């Protein structure tokens, strides 16, 4: 299961990165912050998934998703 998630993630993220790289300029100076955020977020999410219950995690995900959506809509 973990291998599937990793391979699918690498494939889709790699495809997206390649496509965006061909369409625009890559901001290489953002890469360290993006990698650090990804690693910290993945670790924190995995830790919370073990410690917290499933209902709490779903609620947090819903709140974050709605907040990001509203930010995108309202600018």
Buried (B, 14 or more C-beta within 10 A) or exposed (E): EEEEEEEEEEEEEEEEEEEEEEEEEEEEEEEEEEEEEEEEEEEEEEEEEEEEEEEEBEEEEEEEEEEEEEEEEEE
